Amino acid sequence: MDAVRVALLREALAGTEWLRDTRRFAGTLRGSVGAHGGGLLLVGTADYEPWHLAAHLDDEAAWSGLTELSPTLVRHRPPPGAPAHLSVGLGRLEAAGRGETLLVVAEGSAGEGLLERVHDARRGGATVLALDGTPDGGPAPDGGPAAVARTDLRSLAHEALAVPDSAGLDLDTVQHLVSAAAGENGPVPGVRGRRFRDRLARLADQLSAPPNRW
């Protein structure tokens, strides 16, 4: 999704809470990584890897001059022989500590293993943020594993943005809004006067697929 489509989406969402909420969440993300000069870890669930968010944050880092927005993608099952930046496993979360930010994107249940590692990261001093797309159909009669995972992920996060079924937006769309806002919140020293022109110049070359890095 390019800058023009994001602008059209924002226009369509004008007057809704989604612009406010995604900008607030993006501001928290930017503030956390900016305060410590980087250290952004991005992880999904065993069934959902946030490739496009990783790519868009990488783009925003380059275009805005905020290199600290460029994430390290943490994977549940890195394949043998993958490039170094695509070979970071869940063990990295256990080593996360003060000065680092962990962004968790959950389309479904986070799963007990991931929650344990998120807990380790928070206990080590990392700031935990969550984009939670867990279905909101309500807990099963016995509480249900999805309901428990939803509650636990949000309780572990210092800030969470829920994307329930009733939202009218899907998780991918919210990720686009967050990544775009993360690169735009507040002034950027040295690039403020040229950012709009730079973004327009790059727009013709931007593709919706992840760049080569991903």
N, C-alpha and C positions, 0 to 999 in steps of 0.2 A: 504494500500500500504506500503510494508516494505522498508527497506533501500536499498536492492538490486534492487527492482523495481524502486525506485527513482533514483538510480545511472544509470540504463539503460535508464530511461526517459531523464535524463540530457545528457547522451551520444547522444541520438537521437536528442536532441534540441541544441547540441553544434553549436555555430556559429549563433544562432538566438538571437533575443532581449529578449526572454522569460527568459533565465537564468539570464541575467543582470537585467531585470526589477523585477523578483521575488526576487532576492537577495537584490536588493536595497530596495524594499518594506519591506522585512523581517528585514533588517538592521534598518530601521526606527522603525518598531514595537519593535524590541529588545532594541533599544536605548531608546525608550519612556518608556517602562516598567522598564528597568534597571535603568534609572535615578531616578525613584521614588520608587524602591523596590517593584513593583507589581501594583496592581489595574487595571488588564486587564478585561474589560467587553466585551463580545462577543454577538452579536445579529444578527439575520437574519430577514427575512420578515415574514408576517403573514402566508405565504404559504411555507416558506423554513427555517428550523432550521438547523444551521451548526453543527450538531452533530459530524460528523467525524473530522472537524477542531478542535472542542473542545477537542476531544479525542487525536488527534495527538499533539496538543499543550501541553496537559497534559503529554503525553509521553516524548516529547522533554524537558519539564521542569524537569522531573525526570532523564532522561538520561544525560542531559548536566549539571545538577546542578543549572540551572537557574530557580529557583522556581517561579520567578515573571512571567514566561511565562504561568503558569497555569491559565486558564481563569475562570471567572464567566459567565455561560451561562444565558443570559437574554431571557425570553420566552414571547411570546405574550399571550398565554393562558395556564398557568400552571394548570395541572389537580389537583383537590382536592386530598389530601393525598399523593402528590408527596414528595420525600425526600427533605430536606431543600435546598440542592444545586441545585435541579431541580425545585424549587418553586419560583425563582426570576422573578418577573414580570417587565413590562415596567416602572413602577414607579421608579425603580432603576436608570433609565437613567436621570430622572428629578433631582435626588439627586447627580448625578455625578459631580465632580468638579476638581479643580486643583490637579495634581498629579496622576490622573487616565487616562487610555487610553481606548477609545471605538473603537472597531473594528466592522464595519458593513459589513455583507456579504449579497448582494442582487442578487438573481438569476433572479428576475423580478423586477417589479415596487416596490420601497420601500414603497410607500403608505404615504398618508398625515400624519396619526397619528404617524408613526415612524419618519418621517422627523421632525415633531415638537419636538419630544423628543430628537432627535439627535441635533437639534438646541439648546434646553435647555442645553444639556450636554456641547456643545461647549461654549455657553455663560457662563456656570459655571466654565469654565477653563479647561475642559477635552480636551485631544488630540484626534482628530477624524481621524480614518483611514478607508478606504473603499475598499472592493473588489467588483467591480461592474460588474455583469454579465447581466445587462439589455440588451435585444436584440438591435442590431444596425441596424434594418431594416429602420431606418429613421423616423422622426416624422410624425404623421398623419397630414392631411391638416390643422387642427386647432391647431396644436402643440401636441395634444394628451397627456393624463395623463402619459403614460410611458416615453415620451420624457421629460416632465416637471420633473418627479421624477428623471430621470437619471441626468439631469442638476443640480437639487437641491442637490442630494446626493453628487455629485462630488464637487460642490461649497461649501458644508458644511465641507467637509473633508480637513484636513491639507495635507493629501496625499492620492491619490486614484490610484488603479490599475484597469484599465478597461479590461474586458474579452469579447470582442464583438464576435458575431457569426462568423465573418471572421477570427478570431484568429487561428482556427484550433485546439484549445485546449478548453476543457470544464472547467467550474468553479471548479468542484471537483479536477481536475488534478492540476490546478493552486494553489488551497488550499494546496495540498500535497507538492508542490514545496516550497511554502511560509513557511509552518510549519517546513519542514526539514531544510531550510536555516536559520530560526530563531534560531534553536538550534545549528547552526554551525558557525555563523558569529563571527569572532574574537576569541581571547584566552579566556579560562574559568579558572580562578584561581583555583588551587588545583586538577583539573581533566583533564588537557590538555594531560598528558602523558598516561592516561588510557582510554580515551573516546572511541578510535577506538576499543580497545579490548572489552570494556564493551558493545558497540553496537553490535559487532559480537556475543558475548555471549548471548545477549538477543534476537537476531534475530530469533533463532529457536523457541522461545516461542511467538513471536509476531503474532497476528491475525489481519486481516483487520477490524473485527468488533470492536466497541468501547469497552473499558474496563468496568469493573463492575461499576466504578464511574458514568458512563454515561448510 
